[in-house]
Amino acid sequence: MHTTRLVLKKRPMTYVENPVIAWASSHPEVNQYLNVEEQRHKSTEVNTQLVYSERDTVKGRKKAQEYNYRNCVAITERQPREWRVLGVALGFPRNVTCSAKEVARRVAPEFACARTLADDMVLDGIEENVAFQIGRAFIRPFKMILNSGWVPGQGRHFEMHRI
């Protein structure tokens, strides 16, 4: 009995740079929108500016709440309450479910990134509606960056592909 032996040639492995990671890592300003601590800092910054923009801080707090509501609805197309209910349904702890942005950071982080971009633009004096439109337009790019596996501050990453 004669057996035939099948020999497979292995193709060489090469490293091909992921284009999304290449773009994101060459634009360090993107890091601030992907980093959760930076997101929290921007949120605090915009809320502080709104609270103290009024002589009466009670009115200022109301102004900050209304801004955050508009920001959430304009960018995520969901009310903050919907995000919080989703967080409760998913079993997140109370310190997460009290904030729509915190729930979004865990469920759909691209929305939190887009909201932070809008916050930053509002802080820089861009009109709210324009900032919200731009934030909304950046949801998909942020999602692509997050799904690419790139971690800010860890340099360029490469994927292995067979040629």
C-alpha positions in Angstrom: 0.0 0.0 0.0 1.3 3.3 -1.0 0.6 6.5 1.0 0.9 9.9 -0.3 2.2 12.5 1.9 0.8 16.0 1.5 3.3 18.8 2.1 1.9 22.2 2.8 4.1 25.2 2.3 3.8 27.8 5.0 3.5 31.3 3.7 5.6 33.8 5.6 4.0 35.9 8.3 4.2 39.6 7.8 3.2 42.5 10.0 0.7 44.9 8.5 -0.1 48.1 10.3 -3.8 48.5 11.1 -4.8 51.8 9.4 -7.2 52.9 12.1 -4.6 52.3 14.8 -2.0 54.1 12.7 -4.2 57.2 12.3 -5.3 57.2 16.0 -1.7 56.8 17.3 -0.5 59.6 15.1 -3.1 62.0 16.6 -2.4 62.1 20.3 -5.3 64.5 20.9 -7.6 61.6 20.3 -6.4 60.0 23.5 -8.3 62.4 25.7 -11.6 61.2 24.3 -10.8 57.5 24.7 -9.4 57.7 28.2 -12.2 57.3 30.9 -10.4 59.5 33.4 -10.0 62.3 30.9 -13.7 61.9 30.0 -14.6 62.3 33.7 -12.3 65.3 33.9 -13.9 67.0 30.9 -17.4 66.3 32.2 -16.5 67.9 35.6 -14.9 70.8 33.8 -18.0 71.6 31.7 -20.3 71.1 34.6 -18.2 73.4 36.8 -18.2 76.1 34.1 -22.0 75.8 33.8 -22.7 75.8 37.6 -20.6 78.8 38.3 -21.7 80.7 35.2 -24.8 81.8 37.2 -24.7 84.0 40.3 -27.0 81.5 42.0 -25.5 78.0 42.0 -28.9 76.4 42.2 -29.7 77.9 38.8 -26.3 76.9 37.6 -26.8 73.3 38.6 -30.1 73.3 36.7 -28.3 74.8 33.7 -25.7 71.9 33.9 -28.4 69.3 34.2 -30.3 70.7 31.2 -27.0 70.8 29.2 -26.2 67.2 30.0 -29.7 66.2 29.1 -29.5 67.9 25.7 -26.0 66.5 25.1 -27.2 62.9 25.8 -30.3 63.1 23.6 -28.5 64.9 20.8 -25.6 62.4 20.6 -27.0 59.1 21.7 -30.7 59.6 20.7 -31.7 58.3 24.1 -32.7 60.1 27.3 -30.4 59.8 30.3 -33.1 57.9 32.1 -33.1 55.2 29.4 -29.3 54.7 29.9 -29.7 54.5 33.7 -32.6 51.9 33.4 -30.4 49.9 31.0 -27.6 50.0 33.6 -29.9 48.7 36.3 -31.2 46.0 34.0 -27.6 44.9 33.3 -26.9 44.8 37.1 -24.4 47.6 37.3 -23.8 49.0 40.8 -25.5 52.2 41.9 -22.4 54.4 41.4 -22.6 53.5 37.7 -26.4 53.6 37.2 -26.7 57.2 38.6 -25.0 58.5 35.5 -26.0 58.0 31.9 -22.4 58.7 30.8 -21.1 56.0 33.2 -23.5 53.4 31.8 -22.5 54.4 28.3 -18.8 54.0 29.1 -19.5 50.3 29.9 -22.2 49.5 27.3 -21.3 51.7 24.3 -18.1 53.6 25.0 -18.1 55.3 21.6 -21.1 57.4 22.8 -19.2 58.5 25.9 -16.2 59.5 23.6 -18.5 61.5 21.4 -20.2 63.2 24.3 -16.7 64.1 25.7 -15.7 65.6 22.3 -18.8 67.7 22.3 -18.1 68.8 25.9 -14.6 69.9 24.9 -15.9 71.8 22.0 -18.5 73.6 24.1 -15.7 74.5 26.6 -13.8 76.0 23.7 -16.7 78.2 22.8 -18.3 76.2 19.9 -22.1 76.6 19.7 -23.8 73.7 21.5 -25.8 72.4 18.5 -22.7 72.4 16.3 -20.7 70.6 18.9 -23.5 68.0 19.3 -23.6 67.4 15.5 -19.9 66.9 15.3 -19.9 64.6 18.4 -22.7 62.6 16.7 -20.6 62.4 13.5 -17.6 61.0 15.5 -19.5 58.0 17.0 -18.6 55.6 14.1 -14.9 56.6 14.0 -14.6 56.3 17.8 -16.2 52.9 17.6 -13.7 51.8 14.9 -10.8 53.0 17.0 -12.1 51.2 20.1 -12.8 48.0 18.2 -9.3 48.1 16.6 -7.7 47.2 19.9 -5.5 50.3 20.1 -4.8 51.4 23.6 -3.7 55.0 23.9 -0.1 55.5 25.1 1.1 52.0 24.1 2.5 53.0 20.8 1.6 51.5 17.4 0.2 48.0 17.3 0.6 45.6 14.4 -1.6 42.7 13.3 -0.3 39.5 11.8 -1.5 38.5 8.4 -0.5 35.7 6.1 0.5 36.8 2.6 
